[in-house]
Amino acid sequence: MSAITVRSTERPMAEINITPLIDVMLALLLIFMISAPLLTGNIALPLSRGKDTAVTRTVELRIGADGQVLYNDAALSPVELEAQLLNWAGQGDKKPILQLRPDKATAHQYLIDVLSLARQTGIDGISIETPR
């Protein structure tokens, strides 16, 4: 008797079944979508009361390339600047918005120093105009 050799035409399957992977990914997506809003903290934003629409004034401070701070085209020393910022911060609800306008050649450190001083004195509203 001769041995019969049967050749199999079937090859081992070289595909990966990704259905369980998709199921796990969708389950994780669902878990993160539900838990993410629960983990974030709420941010209290001051909202307008409606009738009280008083326009807040803006105070413009220019910062020169040498770090000199100008208010109404008058140079302020660091002590005068701090006194003026304390004066503006002490105005309660009528605090002005501080608008900083650095020169194009102003070093970043001068701007950071004025920002730090403004925050230390209690000024909340600060805007920075980028030089063009």
C-alpha positions as CSV (number, residue, x, y, z in Angstrom):
1,M,0.0,0.0,0.0
2,S,1.2,3.3,-0.9
3,A,0.9,6.2,1.4
4,I,-1.5,8.8,0.3
5,T,-0.3,12.3,0.7
6,V,-3.0,14.9,0.9
7,R,-1.9,18.4,0.3
8,S,-3.9,21.0,2.0
9,T,-4.7,24.0,0.0
10,E,-5.7,25.9,3.0
11,R,-3.1,28.1,4.5
12,P,-3.1,29.3,8.1
13,M,-5.1,32.4,8.6
14,A,-2.8,35.4,8.8
15,E,-5.5,38.0,9.5
16,I,-6.3,39.6,12.9
17,N,-9.8,39.8,14.0
18,I,-10.3,43.4,15.0
19,T,-13.9,43.2,16.1
20,P,-12.9,42.7,19.8
21,L,-10.5,45.6,19.5
22,I,-13.2,47.9,18.2
23,D,-15.5,46.8,21.0
24,V,-12.9,47.7,23.6
25,M,-12.1,51.0,22.0
26,L,-15.8,52.0,21.8
27,A,-16.3,51.0,25.4
28,L,-13.3,53.1,26.5
29,L,-14.5,56.1,24.4
30,L,-17.9,55.8,26.1
31,I,-16.3,55.7,29.5
32,F,-14.1,58.8,28.8
33,M,-17.0,60.7,27.3
34,I,-19.0,60.2,30.4
35,S,-16.3,60.7,33.0
36,A,-14.4,63.7,31.4
37,P,-17.2,66.3,32.2
38,L,-17.4,65.0,35.7
39,L,-13.7,65.5,36.4
40,T,-13.4,69.0,35.1
41,G,-14.0,71.8,37.5
42,N,-16.5,74.6,36.9
43,I,-15.2,78.0,36.2
44,A,-17.3,80.8,37.6
45,L,-17.6,83.6,35.1
46,P,-18.9,87.1,36.0
47,L,-22.0,87.6,33.9
48,S,-23.7,90.8,33.0
49,R,-26.7,91.7,35.1
50,G,-28.5,93.2,32.1
51,K,-29.4,96.8,33.0
52,D,-26.0,97.8,34.4
53,T,-24.1,98.2,31.1
54,A,-21.7,100.8,32.2
55,V,-18.7,101.2,29.9
56,T,-15.5,100.5,31.6
57,R,-12.7,102.8,30.8
58,T,-9.4,101.7,29.5
59,V,-6.0,103.0,30.6
60,E,-3.2,102.8,28.1
61,L,0.3,102.2,29.3
62,R,3.0,102.2,26.6
63,I,6.3,100.4,27.3
64,G,9.3,101.7,25.5
65,A,12.2,99.7,24.1
66,D,14.3,100.7,27.1
67,G,11.6,99.6,29.6
68,Q,10.3,103.1,30.3
69,V,6.5,103.1,31.1
70,L,4.6,106.0,29.6
71,Y,1.1,107.1,30.7
72,N,-0.4,110.1,28.9
73,D,3.0,110.6,27.3
74,A,4.6,111.1,30.7
75,A,7.3,108.8,31.9
76,L,6.5,106.9,35.2
77,S,9.2,105.6,37.5
78,P,8.6,102.2,39.0
79,V,7.4,103.7,42.3
80,E,5.0,106.1,40.5
81,L,3.8,103.2,38.4
82,E,3.0,101.1,41.4
83,A,1.3,104.0,43.1
84,Q,-0.8,104.7,40.0
85,L,-1.8,101.0,39.7
86,L,-2.8,100.9,43.4
87,N,-4.9,103.9,42.8
88,W,-6.7,102.3,39.8
89,A,-7.0,99.0,41.7
90,G,-8.7,100.8,44.7
91,Q,-11.6,102.0,42.6
92,G,-13.7,99.0,43.4
93,D,-16.2,98.1,40.6
94,K,-15.0,100.9,38.5
95,K,-11.5,99.5,37.9
96,P,-10.2,100.4,34.5
97,I,-9.0,97.8,32.0
98,L,-5.2,98.2,31.7
99,Q,-4.1,98.2,28.0
100,L,-0.4,97.6,27.6
101,R,1.2,98.7,24.3
102,P,4.8,97.6,24.2
103,D,7.1,98.9,21.6
104,K,8.3,96.6,18.8
105,A,11.8,96.5,20.3
106,T,10.7,96.1,23.9
107,A,12.3,93.1,25.7
108,H,9.8,90.6,27.0
109,Q,11.1,91.0,30.6
110,Y,9.9,94.6,30.7
111,L,6.4,93.5,29.7
112,I,6.5,90.7,32.3
113,D,7.6,93.1,35.0
114,V,4.6,95.5,34.3
115,L,2.2,92.5,34.1
116,S,3.5,91.2,37.5
117,L,3.2,94.6,39.1
118,A,-0.3,95.0,37.8
119,R,-1.4,91.6,39.1
120,Q,0.2,92.3,42.5
121,T,-1.7,95.6,42.9
122,G,-5.0,93.9,42.1
123,I,-5.7,95.0,38.5
124,D,-7.9,92.2,37.0
125,G,-8.5,93.4,33.4
126,I,-5.4,93.5,31.4
127,S,-5.0,93.5,27.6
128,I,-1.8,93.5,25.6
129,E,-1.6,95.0,22.1
130,T,0.9,93.3,20.0
131,P,3.2,95.7,18.1
132,R,3.0,95.6,14.3
